[in-house]
Amino acid sequence: MSESKAAANTNAKTGVAALDGLFEPFNRSDAPGLIVGVARHGRTLYRRGFGLASVELGVANTAWTRMRIGSTSKHFTCLAVLLLAEDGKLDVDAGVRRYIPELPVLAGEPTLRQLMSHTGGYRCYLDVGFLSEGMAIKPKGVALATQVRQTAVNFAPGEKMMYCNGGYHLLSLVIERISGMPFEQFLQERIFTPLAMQDTTSVPSDFEIHRGMATLHVPLPPEQGGGWRRGIFPTEEVRGEGAMVSTIDDMLAWLAHMRAPAKTVGSAASWQQMVTPARLNNGLVNPYALGLMVHAYRGIDVIHHAGGVIGGSCQMITVPSQALDIIIMTNGAPANPVELAHQIIDALLDPALLGPLDAKPASESFKPMLGTRYHASASGLVFGFAEAADARLGLCFLNMPPVALKQRGDALRLGFEDMAMGPLSLPLAALAGTGEAPAMLELSEGGQAERFERLPATPPALAEVAPALLGRYRAPDLDAEAVVRFEGEKLLLEVFGAFGSHALELEAFAAAVFGWRVSGSPLCGVLSAEPGTDGRMAAFRINTTRTRQMRFERLAD
């Protein structure tokens, strides 16, 4: 054996031994956990379960436990579309209304390819449902009805890139209509069975019971007594957007198939499309291809896709040049599988192969920016700055918690791989070395710059600005009514949809600009109000990271 190979084997053995320490915090007998699979050159190096598959029954996670993989399912959906294209049954560059004609004619018609690359611009039925009914369970048929009901889009096709589960639901319906069989059956017959993925299936509802599946767990806060609730996705018709259930072994076999020069499923041309990043109308190339992220990590190319469900998460990633394949699935462990997968790469690859991590400037260098917020009147978007983890400068976009900005040349940015939208970019010179925060900043989203004005350093009191907003409203695109009211000292926007209701707690940023959050939930966003002629607000618009310009109009008293 050569010295170089011997050194590589030593590094691999040392790295694999270190993985037990990496996952030791999740090796518990009283909490949900995760399962991990790692292979190199097709040979399994690591295959373990940690924590409980069911806290209720005291059953442990094992290497053969089945778990949901969430949005990691998306590239399987893309491959299914491409298989039908290979069959000559559809055109991936045709407009979606050729196959689903009941969809409305809005600001341009996205193609199937644009839906696959999240550049179609449609609003997402899931995010619209979160706005109208929170976590209420919606029955079958609501997803398409919601997409058909929309009278506006997030952006015209190809103008930007924004994650959209609704687009993938539409792709599932196209597959079903064109193939003449249920979506789940098509995946089984054309992908899972040919690859002997015997423990993999597509499950549209969390109310279904399947052999060997881990329970999904959502932690309860201490003020509610702690413990766990069962994770249930708020729809019974999850399809290509994130319905798959799988195992370590099946997913490692799938990753090996992805890297193989000759594929059992899908032509070379189809797979080339799968890993070709999308290009926006303005020429900007983003790292999202067809259901897969393709970019560099520490200077080495990776292909991956994460997934999230209610009570679980997943990361699937491969380093093709090193034939290193990783799959991590969780069922409620307080873990970030994306970060854990990166740590596995760091542990197993020769350090000489890896470059430095992305530079993330310290917040100390941008003190005047911390706590500031900026608002764009045309779009209603809001962003601000706060300290992120490890004392880095964080961007708070649309009232989200701060995400550490990366420095690339003369800009600070967050890529699509960081936020599933964008990229977002700010000129470094406008933020650094100033004694006070500038009155105006330009934020670029997907290469399109917009002017943002600084909001007051001291926001107005709710008692001053809330009276103009109080009252009843209707949002036709949500099929919902709403009321803005005080509950004690809290200002609430309570939304009543067809299947449930929930309350958004409002925080004043300016006289007509508010942030909002839903208690006990990651849901958040901003609200921009439009003054009427009687001293009251005539309407307002809500923006989230996946829904733009959702309009509520005041109802007559």
Secondary structure, DSSP 8 states (H G I E B T S, - for coil): --HHHHHHHHHHHHHHHHHHHHHGGG--SSSB-EEEEEEETTEEEEEEEESEEETTTTEE--TT-BEE-GGGGHHHHHHHHHHHHHTTS--TTSBGGGT-TTS---SS--BHHHHHTT-S----HHHHHHHHHTT--B-TTHHHHHHHH-S--SS-TTS--B--HHHHHHHHHHHHHHHTS-HHHHHIIIIITTTT-TT-EE---TTS--TTB---EEE--GGGTS-EEE---SBS---TTT-EEE-HHHHHHHHHHHH-SS-SSS-HHHHHHHTS--B-TTS-B-SB-SSSEEEEETTEEEEEEEEEETTEEEEEEEEGGGTEEEEEEESS-S--HHHHHHHHHHHHS-GGG--------BGGGGGGGTT-EEE-TTT--EEEEEE-GGGBEEEEETT---EE-EEETTEEEE-HHHHSB--EEEEHHHHTT-SS--SEEEEEETTEEEEEEE--SS---HHHHGGGT-EEEEEGGGTEEEEEEEETTEEEEEEE-SS-EEEEEEEEEETTEEEEE-TTSS-EEEEEEEE-SSSSEEEEEEE-SS---EEEEE---
